[in-house]
Amino acid sequence: MIENQIEFNKIKELWSSLAVTEKAKEMIADKWIILEESTLKREIKDTTDARDLIEKLGNPPLQDVSEILEILEIAGKGDCLTPYQLERVQGILTVIERLSVYLKRGQQYQNSLSYYEESLNPREDLREEIALRIRGERVDDRASELLYEIRMKILKLEDEMKQKAEAVIRNNRDCMADQFYTTRNGRICVPVKKEYRYKIPGSLIDKSGTGSTVFVEPESVSKLGEQVQVLQIDEENEVYQILYTLTALVADSAEVLTEDLRLIEKLDYCFSKGKLSIELGGREPRINLERRIVLEEARHPLMDPRISVPLTFELGTGNRGVVITGPNTGGKTVAIKTVMLNSVMAQCGLHVCCRNADICMNSGYFSDIGDGQNISDNLSTFSSHIKNVLQILREIDGDGFVIMDELGSGTDPQEGMGIAIAILERLRESGANFLVTTHYPEVKEYAGRNEGVINARMTFDRQTLKPTYQMVIGEAGESCAFYIADRLGMPKDMLNIAVAAAYGESAVSSYSFDNGELEKKRTAKRIVKTKTVRKKTTVTEEFRIGDSVMVLPDNKIGIVCEEVNDKGVLRVQIAGRKIWINHKRVKMYVKAEELYPEDYDMSIVFDSVEVRKKRHDMGRKFTTDVIEYDENE
């Protein structure tokens, strides 16, 4: 969709956010180019007037009117409006009155938009009537003398009911579960202990969750309550009488009010254009029918004006098409989008982002920009581009405007070049205005030798290797790839080969490069092989008596009581039992030197007290005791 390709959809999103009414937002969403000259010039004038009023008087007092239109429809059917709805009507009447004052102030500047005030019909009498009778989304006590009298009686009776309830509580304290009256189901009750229920005359209204307390409406209170109910019926009737009267007044004014609301929606649309002009720093464009586009210091509306480089562009004075060339990232795509987007904005009645603009009306806008690859249709980027281009060529006429980016790209360069020239020839024959970007030198040559088509280039600073984003009309550009490679250090001999391959041997002499031969220099780091160092520790040295070890796979903790033998087996004491186990199933946990002090008697850990006593006796005297060992101990 062209709106998305040239980013007009984003302009409309910003524009819509500045509108207040839903109708204006709908108009903006559906907005596209105007084809009638008088209508277009009137809309541009409205935009200028709206901006002028905003700058002089501030934003106008506007409000969304969708809800009010629904309320007027209800009143017209004869249904009674609620206090809330009547207050909404009062609010919009206030807006109409303030808007009328705002527009009257604008008439001192001879602003044509301000004369819409004469079409507004502020109903001050209706606004005051509603304000007098409706307040806080309810019918006010003073809305009528009868209503005031009824409500005063109700308040007086309700106060008496409370006093009666308090008297019952004071006179029957022992029967009460609490010393305060309460309200249950809208009725004043006293809390009575269950066992005293029949001592208090009255109606049972409710009871507590436990059932120990019942809530009774005393007879004296009930009699007053009946009087209140009668008065409430009278009050309701009087309220409806007032509401129906006000509804009838609104219904009588519905037609006039609807016209006012429609005018508010129209003014909101106009003022939203003025707000957008201020937001974007826009200027009023001139409109012509001579197929002329002249932009001075134009910029893309969505780019930051502090960093955006202004574009000066001219088309239509003897030329219908411009072929733009230049380096990548040089601003070619932004340039063609800027021209078309400003043209579309102008033809939609908006101001444009230019210091000065003279823009022709176009019967249609067409574009082929970006990667058009369509996976669902199984089309390549090139196929999708060609499909789009052919559709454009079927629809285009002499009053159309076309932009195409990277014409003929996405396929074999030689064939793509031929297709690009064929497309340009058809565009030239159509008489339409067109802008295309390309890298093909043959396309530049085509533009240079054919009437109605002119070259343009995006400038590039060869010293800094940076684009300047300036367009020069009448000159063909170059990709600058060779100069960029030269500045980045590519040797002259390689660059000469590249030029010869691209443009032939004869073109080499037209280029001047600074770099010499490529010096071979090893910059990559050498691979260093890690030397394997063998561990000299033997299995017998790995575990010592007293070491705390973990026995796998059960992860049980034990103590080494005999070191590894020549078969790789060691003995470990676990939970009072000594077991033989292969060293591969044992993992060091804590070394003995970390657990015990030096010269620690390990027999304390492995032998019982009886065995240690016998060993001690054998060491100091002759004895007949015998020490026996169990293999599992």
C-alpha positions as CSV (number, residue, x, y, z in Angstrom):
1,M,0.0,0.0,0.0
2,I,1.5,3.3,-1.1
3,E,0.5,5.1,2.2
4,N,2.7,2.7,4.1
5,Q,5.6,2.8,1.5
6,I,5.9,6.6,1.7
7,E,5.0,6.6,5.4
8,F,1.8,8.8,5.0
9,N,0.2,6.3,7.4
10,K,2.5,7.6,10.1
11,I,1.6,11.2,9.3
12,K,-2.1,10.2,9.6
13,E,-1.5,8.6,13.0
14,L,0.1,11.8,14.3
15,W,-2.6,13.9,12.7
16,S,-5.4,11.7,14.2
17,S,-3.9,12.1,17.7
18,L,-4.4,15.8,17.4
19,A,-8.1,15.5,16.7
20,V,-10.7,15.4,19.5
21,T,-13.9,14.1,17.9
22,E,-14.4,10.5,16.7
23,K,-15.8,11.8,13.4
24,A,-12.7,13.9,12.7
25,K,-10.5,10.8,13.4
26,E,-12.6,8.8,11.0
27,M,-12.2,11.5,8.3
28,I,-8.4,11.5,8.8
29,A,-8.3,7.7,8.6
30,D,-10.1,7.8,5.3
31,K,-8.2,10.8,3.9
32,W,-6.6,10.6,0.5
33,I,-5.8,13.1,-2.2
34,I,-8.3,15.7,-3.4
35,L,-8.8,15.8,-7.2
36,E,-10.9,19.0,-7.4
37,E,-8.8,22.1,-7.5
38,S,-11.3,24.5,-5.7
39,T,-11.9,22.0,-2.9
40,L,-8.1,21.4,-2.4
41,K,-7.4,25.1,-2.3
42,R,-10.2,25.7,0.2
43,E,-8.9,22.9,2.5
44,I,-5.4,24.3,2.4
45,K,-6.8,27.7,3.3
46,D,-8.7,26.2,6.2
47,T,-5.4,24.7,7.4
48,T,-3.7,28.1,7.2
49,D,-6.6,29.8,9.0
50,A,-6.7,27.1,11.7
51,R,-3.0,27.5,12.4
52,D,-3.3,31.2,12.5
53,L,-6.1,31.1,15.0
54,I,-4.3,28.6,17.2
55,E,-1.1,30.7,17.2
56,K,-3.1,33.9,18.1
57,L,-5.8,32.5,20.5
58,G,-4.6,29.1,21.6
59,N,-6.3,25.8,21.1
60,P,-10.1,26.0,20.6
61,P,-12.5,24.6,23.2
62,L,-13.6,21.4,21.5
63,Q,-15.1,18.1,22.8
64,D,-16.0,14.7,21.4
65,V,-19.7,14.8,20.5
66,S,-20.4,11.1,19.8
67,E,-22.2,10.5,23.1
68,I,-24.2,13.7,22.8
69,L,-25.5,12.7,19.4
70,E,-26.8,9.5,20.9
71,I,-28.4,11.4,23.7
72,L,-30.2,13.6,21.2
73,E,-31.4,10.6,19.3
74,I,-32.9,9.2,22.6
75,A,-34.6,12.5,23.4
76,G,-36.0,12.6,19.8
77,K,-37.7,9.2,20.3
78,G,-39.5,10.5,23.4
79,D,-37.5,8.4,26.0
80,C,-36.8,10.2,29.3
81,L,-33.2,11.4,29.7
82,T,-31.3,10.6,32.9
83,P,-29.7,13.3,35.0
84,Y,-26.3,12.1,33.8
85,Q,-27.4,12.5,30.1
86,L,-28.8,15.9,30.8
87,E,-25.6,17.0,32.4
88,R,-23.7,15.8,29.3
89,V,-26.1,18.0,27.2
90,Q,-25.4,20.9,29.5
91,G,-21.6,20.3,29.1
92,I,-21.8,20.4,25.3
93,L,-23.9,23.6,25.4
94,T,-21.2,25.2,27.5
95,V,-18.6,24.1,24.8
96,I,-20.7,25.6,22.1
97,E,-21.0,28.9,24.0
98,R,-17.2,29.0,24.6
99,L,-16.5,28.1,21.0
100,S,-18.7,30.9,19.8
101,V,-16.8,33.3,21.9
102,Y,-13.5,31.9,20.6
103,L,-14.5,32.3,17.0
104,K,-15.8,35.9,17.6
105,R,-12.4,36.8,18.9
106,G,-10.9,35.5,15.7
107,Q,-13.0,37.8,13.6
108,Q,-10.8,40.7,14.5
109,Y,-8.1,39.1,12.4
110,Q,-10.4,38.7,9.4
111,N,-9.9,35.0,9.7
112,S,-12.4,33.3,7.4
113,L,-12.6,30.2,9.6
114,S,-13.8,32.3,12.5
115,Y,-16.9,33.3,10.7
116,Y,-18.3,29.8,11.2
117,E,-19.4,31.4,14.5
118,E,-22.4,32.7,12.6
119,S,-23.6,29.1,12.1
120,L,-23.4,28.2,15.8
121,N,-26.6,28.4,17.9
122,P,-25.6,28.6,21.5
123,R,-28.8,27.7,23.5
124,E,-27.9,29.6,26.7
125,D,-31.6,29.3,27.9
126,L,-31.5,25.5,27.7
127,R,-28.1,25.3,29.4
128,E,-29.3,27.5,32.3
129,E,-32.5,25.5,32.6
130,I,-30.6,22.2,32.9
131,A,-28.0,23.8,35.3
132,L,-30.8,25.1,37.5
133,R,-32.4,21.7,37.9
134,I,-29.6,19.1,37.6
135,R,-26.6,19.0,39.8
136,G,-24.1,16.2,40.6
137,E,-25.9,13.8,38.3
138,R,-29.2,14.1,40.2
139,V,-32.3,16.3,40.2
140,D,-31.5,19.2,42.6
141,D,-33.7,19.7,45.7
142,R,-34.5,23.2,44.4
143,A,-35.6,22.0,40.9
144,S,-39.2,22.7,42.0
145,E,-40.9,24.0,45.1
146,L,-42.9,20.8,45.4
147,L,-39.8,18.6,45.2
148,Y,-38.1,20.7,47.8
149,E,-41.1,20.4,50.1
150,I,-41.4,16.6,49.7
151,R,-37.7,16.0,50.3
152,M,-37.7,18.2,53.4
153,K,-40.6,16.2,54.8
154,I,-38.8,13.0,54.1
155,L,-35.7,14.2,55.9
156,K,-37.8,15.3,58.9
157,L,-39.5,11.9,59.1
158,E,-36.2,10.0,58.7
159,D,-34.8,12.0,61.6
160,E,-37.9,11.2,63.7
161,M,-37.5,7.5,62.9
162,K,-33.9,7.6,64.1
163,Q,-35.1,9.2,67.4
164,K,-37.8,6.6,67.8
165,A,-35.3,3.8,67.4
166,E,-32.9,5.4,69.9
167,A,-35.8,5.7,72.4
168,V,-36.6,2.0,72.0
169,I,-32.9,1.1,72.7
170,R,-32.8,3.3,75.8
171,N,-36.0,1.9,77.2
172,N,-35.0,-1.7,76.7
173,R,-31.2,-1.8,77.3
174,D,-31.2,-5.3,78.8
175,C,-32.9,-6.7,75.6
176,M,-30.4,-5.1,73.3
177,A,-27.4,-6.8,71.7
178,D,-25.9,-3.4,71.0
179,Q,-26.7,0.2,72.0
180,F,-26.9,1.6,68.4
181,Y,-29.6,1.3,65.8
182,T,-28.7,0.0,62.3
183,T,-30.1,-0.1,58.8
184,R,-31.1,-3.4,57.2
185,N,-32.6,-3.6,53.7
186,G,-33.1,0.1,53.8
187,R,-35.1,0.1,57.1
188,I,-34.1,1.4,60.5
189,C,-33.8,-1.5,63.0
190,V,-32.7,-2.2,66.6
191,P,-30.4,-5.1,67.5
192,V,-32.4,-7.4,69.9
193,K,-31.1,-10.5,71.7
194,K,-32.8,-13.6,70.3
195,E,-34.4,-14.5,73.6
196,Y,-36.0,-11.1,73.9
197,R,-37.4,-11.0,70.4
198,Y,-41.1,-10.9,71.5
199,K,-40.5,-8.2,74.1
200,I,-39.9,-5.6,71.3
201,P,-43.0,-5.0,69.2
202,G,-42.2,-4.7,65.5
203,S,-41.3,-6.5,62.3
204,L,-38.4,-8.9,62.0
205,I,-36.2,-7.7,59.2
206,D,-32.9,-9.7,59.6
207,K,-30.7,-11.7,61.9
208,S,-27.0,-12.0,62.6
209,G,-24.9,-14.8,61.1
210,T,-24.8,-16.7,64.4
211,G,-28.6,-16.2,65.0
212,S,-28.0,-14.8,68.5
213,T,-29.2,-11.3,67.4
214,V,-32.3,-10.3,65.5
215,F,-32.9,-6.9,63.9
216,V,-36.3,-5.6,64.5
217,E,-38.0,-2.5,63.0
218,P,-40.0,-1.1,66.0
219,E,-43.7,-0.4,65.3
220,S,-43.3,3.3,66.1
221,V,-40.5,3.5,63.4
222,S,-42.5,1.4,61.0
223,K,-45.5,3.8,61.0
224,L,-43.2,6.7,60.2
225,G,-41.6,4.6,57.5
226,E,-44.9,4.1,55.8
227,Q,-45.3,7.8,55.6
228,V,-41.8,8.1,54.1
229,Q,-42.7,5.5,51.4
230,V,-45.7,7.5,50.4
231,L,-43.6,10.7,50.2
232,Q,-40.9,8.9,48.2
233,I,-43.5,7.9,45.6
234,D,-44.5,11.6,45.4
235,E,-40.8,12.5,45.1
236,E,-40.3,10.0,42.2
237,N,-43.3,11.3,40.4
238,E,-42.0,14.9,40.7
239,V,-38.5,13.9,39.6
240,Y,-39.9,12.2,36.5
241,Q,-42.0,15.3,35.8
242,I,-38.9,17.5,35.9
243,L,-36.8,15.1,33.8
244,Y,-39.5,14.7,31.1
245,T,-39.9,18.5,31.0
246,L,-36.1,18.9,30.5
247,T,-36.1,16.1,27.9
248,A,-38.8,17.8,25.9
249,L,-36.8,21.0,25.9
250,V,-33.7,19.0,24.6
251,A,-35.9,17.3,22.0
252,D,-37.2,20.6,20.8
253,S,-33.6,21.8,20.3
254,A,-32.3,18.5,18.9
255,E,-32.2,19.6,15.3
256,V,-30.3,22.9,16.1
257,L,-28.0,21.1,18.5
258,T,-27.2,18.4,15.9
259,E,-26.2,21.1,13.4
260,D,-23.9,22.6,16.1
261,L,-22.3,19.2,16.8
262,R,-21.7,18.5,13.1
263,L,-20.0,22.0,12.9
264,I,-17.9,21.1,15.9
265,E,-16.7,17.9,14.1
266,K,-15.9,19.9,11.0
267,L,-14.0,22.6,13.0
268,D,-12.2,19.9,14.9
269,Y,-11.0,18.4,11.5
270,C,-9.8,21.8,10.4
271,F,-8.1,22.7,13.6
272,S,-6.4,19.2,13.7
273,K,-4.7,20.2,10.4
274,G,-3.6,23.5,11.9
275,K,-2.2,21.6,15.0
276,L,-0.3,19.2,12.6
277,S,1.2,22.2,10.7
278,I,2.5,23.6,14.0
279,E,3.7,20.2,15.1
280,L,5.7,19.6,11.9
281,G,6.7,23.2,11.3
282,G,4.8,23.2,8.0
283,R,4.2,25.9,5.4
284,E,1.3,26.6,3.1
285,P,2.1,25.2,-0.4
286,R,1.1,26.7,-3.7
287,I,-1.0,24.4,-6.0
288,N,-0.6,24.3,-9.8
289,L,-1.9,22.3,-12.7
290,E,1.2,22.6,-14.9
291,R,2.9,19.4,-13.7
292,R,5.4,21.4,-11.8
293,I,7.0,20.4,-8.5
294,V,9.4,22.9,-6.9
295,L,10.5,22.3,-3.3
296,E,12.9,24.6,-1.5
297,E,14.6,23.3,1.7
298,A,12.2,20.4,1.9
299,R,12.6,17.8,4.6
300,H,11.0,14.5,5.5
301,P,8.2,15.3,8.0
302,L,9.1,12.4,10.3
303,M,12.8,13.2,10.5
304,D,14.3,15.3,13.3
305,P,14.6,18.8,11.8
306,R,17.7,19.4,13.8
307,I,19.6,16.7,11.9
308,S,17.6,16.5,8.6
309,V,19.5,18.0,5.7
310,P,17.1,20.2,3.6
311,L,16.4,19.1,0.0
312,T,16.0,21.4,-2.9
313,F,14.2,19.8,-5.8
314,E,12.6,20.9,-9.1
315,L,10.7,18.9,-11.7
316,G,8.4,19.8,-14.6
317,T,10.3,22.6,-16.4
318,G,10.8,20.6,-19.6
319,N,11.4,17.4,-17.7
320,R,9.0,14.8,-16.5
321,G,11.4,12.3,-15.0
322,V,14.5,12.4,-12.8
323,V,17.0,9.6,-12.5
324,I,18.9,9.9,-9.2
325,T,22.2,8.2,-8.7
326,G,24.8,8.3,-5.9
327,P,26.4,6.2,-3.2
328,N,24.6,3.8,-0.9
329,T,23.2,5.4,2.2
330,G,23.5,8.7,0.3
331,G,19.9,9.6,0.9
332,K,18.4,8.6,-2.5
333,T,15.4,6.7,-1.1
334,V,14.8,9.4,1.6
335,A,14.9,12.0,-1.2
336,I,12.2,10.4,-3.4
337,K,10.0,9.7,-0.3
338,T,10.4,13.3,0.8
339,V,9.2,14.6,-2.6
340,M,6.2,12.3,-2.8
341,L,5.2,12.6,0.8
342,N,5.2,16.3,0.7
343,S,3.2,16.2,-2.5
344,V,0.6,13.9,-1.0
345,M,0.3,16.0,2.1
346,A,-0.3,19.1,-0.1
347,Q,-2.9,17.3,-2.1
348,C,-4.7,16.3,1.1
349,G,-5.0,19.9,2.1
350,L,-2.2,19.9,4.6
351,H,0.8,22.1,5.0
352,V,4.2,20.8,3.8
353,C,7.6,20.6,5.4
354,C,9.3,23.1,3.0
355,R,10.5,26.7,3.2
356,N,8.7,27.2,-0.1
357,A,6.7,24.8,-2.2
358,D,4.9,24.9,-5.5
359,I,3.3,21.5,-6.1
360,C,1.1,20.2,-8.9
361,M,-2.0,18.1,-8.5
362,N,-1.7,14.5,-9.5
363,S,-4.4,12.0,-10.5
364,G,-2.7,9.2,-8.7
365,Y,0.4,8.3,-6.7
366,F,2.4,5.1,-7.3
367,S,5.5,3.7,-5.7
368,D,7.8,0.7,-5.8
369,I,10.1,0.9,-2.8
370,G,11.7,-1.7,-0.6
371,D,11.8,-5.5,-0.4
372,G,8.6,-6.6,-2.0
373,Q,9.3,-10.4,-1.5
374,N,6.0,-12.2,-1.0
375,I,6.6,-15.6,0.7
376,S,3.0,-16.7,0.5
377,D,2.9,-16.2,-3.3
378,N,6.4,-17.8,-3.6
379,L,7.7,-14.7,-5.4
380,S,11.3,-13.5,-5.3
381,T,12.2,-9.9,-4.6
382,F,12.7,-9.3,-8.3
383,S,9.5,-11.0,-9.3
384,S,7.5,-9.1,-6.8
385,H,9.0,-5.8,-7.9
386,I,8.2,-6.5,-11.6
387,K,4.7,-7.5,-10.7
388,N,4.2,-4.2,-8.9
389,V,5.9,-2.2,-11.7
390,L,3.7,-3.7,-14.4
391,Q,0.6,-2.9,-12.3
392,I,1.8,0.7,-12.1
393,L,2.4,0.9,-15.8
394,R,-1.2,-0.3,-16.5
395,E,-2.7,2.4,-14.3
396,I,-0.4,5.4,-14.9
397,D,-1.4,8.4,-17.0
398,G,0.0,11.8,-17.9
399,D,-1.3,13.3,-14.6
400,G,0.2,10.6,-12.3
401,F,3.3,10.6,-10.1
402,V,5.6,7.6,-9.7
403,I,8.6,6.8,-7.6
404,M,10.8,3.7,-8.0
405,D,13.7,2.7,-5.8
406,E,16.7,0.8,-7.2
407,L,15.1,0.3,-10.6
408,G,16.0,-3.1,-12.2
409,S,17.8,-4.5,-9.1
410,G,17.5,-8.0,-7.8
411,T,18.5,-9.9,-10.9
412,D,21.4,-10.3,-13.3
413,P,22.9,-6.8,-13.7
414,Q,23.0,-6.8,-17.5
415,E,19.4,-8.0,-17.8
416,G,18.3,-5.7,-14.9
417,M,19.8,-2.7,-16.7
418,G,17.8,-3.5,-19.8
419,I,14.6,-3.9,-17.9
420,A,15.2,-0.6,-16.1
421,I,15.6,1.3,-19.4
422,A,12.5,-0.3,-20.8
423,I,10.5,0.8,-17.7
424,L,11.9,4.3,-18.0
425,E,10.9,4.5,-21.7
426,R,7.4,3.5,-20.9
427,L,7.2,6.0,-18.1
428,R,8.6,8.7,-20.4
429,E,6.0,7.9,-23.0
430,S,3.1,8.1,-20.4
431,G,3.9,11.7,-19.7
432,A,3.7,11.1,-15.9
433,N,6.1,12.7,-13.4
434,F,8.5,10.1,-12.1
435,L,11.6,9.8,-9.8
436,V,13.7,6.7,-9.9
437,T,17.0,5.7,-8.2
438,T,19.6,3.4,-9.8
439,H,23.2,2.4,-9.8
440,Y,23.3,1.3,-13.5
441,P,25.7,3.6,-15.6
442,E,23.6,2.7,-18.8
443,V,20.5,4.2,-17.1
444,K,22.4,7.4,-16.4
445,E,23.4,7.5,-20.1
446,Y,19.8,6.9,-21.1
447,A,18.7,9.9,-18.9
448,G,21.4,12.0,-20.5
449,R,20.4,11.4,-24.1
450,N,16.6,11.3,-23.9
451,E,14.4,14.4,-23.8
452,G,12.1,14.7,-20.8
453,V,14.4,12.8,-18.5
454,I,17.2,14.3,-16.5
455,N,20.0,13.0,-14.2
456,A,20.4,14.0,-10.6
457,R,23.0,12.9,-8.1
458,M,23.3,12.8,-4.3
459,T,26.6,14.4,-3.3
460,F,29.3,12.6,-1.4
461,D,32.4,13.9,0.4
462,R,35.4,11.9,-0.8
463,Q,37.6,13.1,2.0
464,T,35.4,12.1,4.9
465,L,33.7,9.2,3.0
466,K,30.3,10.6,4.2
467,P,27.2,11.5,2.1
468,T,26.1,15.2,2.3
469,Y,22.5,14.3,1.4
470,Q,22.4,17.2,-1.1
471,M,20.8,16.7,-4.5
472,V,22.3,18.2,-7.6
473,I,19.9,18.3,-10.6
474,G,21.3,17.9,-14.0
475,E,24.4,15.8,-13.1
476,A,24.8,12.0,-13.0
477,G,26.3,10.6,-9.8
478,E,28.5,7.7,-9.1
479,S,28.5,5.0,-6.5
480,C,31.9,6.1,-5.1
481,A,32.6,2.5,-4.2
482,F,36.1,2.8,-5.7
483,Y,36.9,6.0,-3.8
484,I,35.6,4.5,-0.6
485,A,37.8,1.4,-1.1
486,D,40.8,3.6,-1.8
487,R,40.3,5.6,1.4
488,L,40.0,2.4,3.4
489,G,43.3,1.1,2.1
490,M,42.7,-1.0,-1.0
491,P,45.8,-0.9,-3.2
492,K,45.9,0.9,-6.5
493,D,46.6,-2.2,-8.5
494,M,43.5,-3.9,-7.2
495,L,41.4,-0.8,-7.8
496,N,42.6,-0.5,-11.4
497,I,41.6,-4.1,-11.9
498,A,38.1,-3.3,-10.5
499,V,37.7,-0.2,-12.7
500,A,38.7,-2.2,-15.8
501,A,36.3,-5.0,-15.0
502,A,33.5,-2.5,-14.4
503,Y,34.0,0.0,-17.2
504,G,36.8,-1.2,-19.5
505,E,40.6,-0.6,-19.7
506,S,40.0,2.9,-21.1
507,A,38.3,4.1,-18.0
508,V,41.3,3.3,-15.7
509,S,43.1,6.5,-16.6
510,S,40.1,8.6,-15.5
511,Y,40.6,7.5,-11.9
512,S,43.3,8.6,-9.5
513,F,44.0,6.5,-6.4
514,D,46.5,7.2,-3.6
515,N,47.4,3.7,-2.2
516,G,50.4,1.7,-3.3
517,E,51.0,-2.1,-3.5
518,L,49.5,-4.4,-0.8
519,E,52.2,-5.3,1.7
520,K,51.9,-8.8,2.9
521,K,51.9,-8.8,6.6
522,R,51.0,-11.6,8.9
523,T,48.5,-10.2,11.4
524,A,46.7,-13.4,12.5
525,K,47.9,-15.0,15.8
526,R,49.5,-18.5,15.6
527,I,47.8,-21.5,17.0
528,V,49.6,-22.7,20.2
529,K,49.2,-26.4,21.1
530,T,48.8,-27.1,24.7
531,K,51.5,-29.4,26.2
532,T,50.2,-32.4,28.1
533,V,51.8,-32.8,31.5
534,R,51.5,-36.2,33.0
535,K,50.5,-36.5,36.6
536,K,53.1,-38.5,38.6
537,T,50.8,-39.2,41.6
538,T,50.2,-42.9,42.0
539,V,47.1,-44.5,43.4
540,T,48.9,-45.6,46.6
541,E,49.8,-42.0,47.2
542,E,46.3,-40.7,46.6
543,F,44.6,-42.0,49.8
544,R,46.1,-42.2,53.3
545,I,44.8,-43.7,56.5
546,G,42.5,-41.2,58.2
547,D,41.4,-39.5,55.0
548,S,37.6,-38.8,54.8
549,V,36.3,-40.1,51.5
550,M,33.0,-40.4,49.6
551,V,32.0,-43.9,48.4
552,L,30.2,-43.8,45.1
553,P,27.6,-44.2,43.9
554,D,25.8,-44.0,47.2
555,N,27.7,-40.9,48.3
556,K,28.3,-42.3,51.8
557,I,31.1,-40.7,53.9
558,G,33.8,-43.0,55.4
559,I,37.3,-43.1,56.8
560,V,40.3,-44.9,55.1
561,C,41.5,-47.5,57.5
562,E,43.9,-49.4,55.2
563,E,45.7,-47.9,52.2
564,V,45.4,-49.0,48.6
565,N,47.1,-52.4,47.9
566,D,48.8,-53.6,44.7
567,K,45.3,-54.6,43.4
568,G,44.0,-51.1,43.7
569,V,41.7,-51.9,46.6
570,L,41.6,-50.0,49.9
571,R,39.6,-50.5,53.2
572,V,37.1,-47.9,54.3
573,Q,35.2,-47.7,57.6
574,I,31.6,-46.7,57.1
575,A,29.1,-46.5,60.0
576,G,31.1,-48.9,62.2
577,R,31.7,-51.4,59.4
578,K,35.0,-51.9,57.5
579,I,34.7,-52.7,53.8
580,W,37.1,-53.4,50.9
581,I,36.4,-51.3,47.9
582,N,38.2,-50.4,44.6
583,H,39.9,-47.0,44.6
584,K,37.9,-46.0,41.5
585,R,34.7,-46.0,43.6
586,V,36.3,-43.7,46.2
587,K,36.5,-39.9,46.0
588,M,38.6,-37.7,48.3
589,Y,36.4,-35.7,50.7
590,V,38.7,-34.2,53.4
591,K,42.4,-35.1,53.9
592,A,43.5,-36.6,57.2
593,E,45.9,-33.7,58.0
594,E,42.9,-31.3,57.8
595,L,40.9,-33.5,60.3
596,Y,43.4,-34.6,62.9
597,P,46.5,-33.2,64.6
598,E,49.9,-34.5,63.8
599,D,50.8,-37.9,65.5
600,Y,47.1,-38.5,66.3
601,D,46.4,-42.1,67.4
602,M,44.1,-43.4,64.7
603,S,43.2,-46.5,66.7
604,I,40.8,-44.2,68.6
605,V,38.8,-44.0,65.4
606,F,39.1,-47.6,64.2
607,D,39.3,-49.7,67.5
608,S,36.9,-50.2,70.4
609,V,37.8,-49.2,73.9
610,E,38.3,-52.9,74.9
611,V,40.7,-53.5,72.1
612,R,42.7,-50.4,72.8
613,K,42.9,-51.4,76.6
614,K,44.3,-54.9,75.7
615,R,46.8,-53.4,73.3
616,H,47.9,-51.0,76.0
617,D,48.4,-53.8,78.6
618,M,50.4,-55.9,76.0
619,G,52.7,-53.0,75.5
620,R,53.7,-52.8,79.2
621,K,53.5,-56.3,80.7
622,F,52.9,-60.0,79.9
623,T,49.2,-60.9,79.5
624,T,47.2,-63.8,78.3
625,D,44.6,-61.6,76.5
626,V,44.1,-62.1,72.8
627,I,42.9,-59.4,70.4
628,E,40.5,-60.8,67.7
629,Y,39.4,-58.8,64.6
630,D,36.2,-59.3,62.8
631,E,36.5,-58.8,59.0
632,N,33.5,-56.5,59.0
633,E,34.6,-54.4,61.9
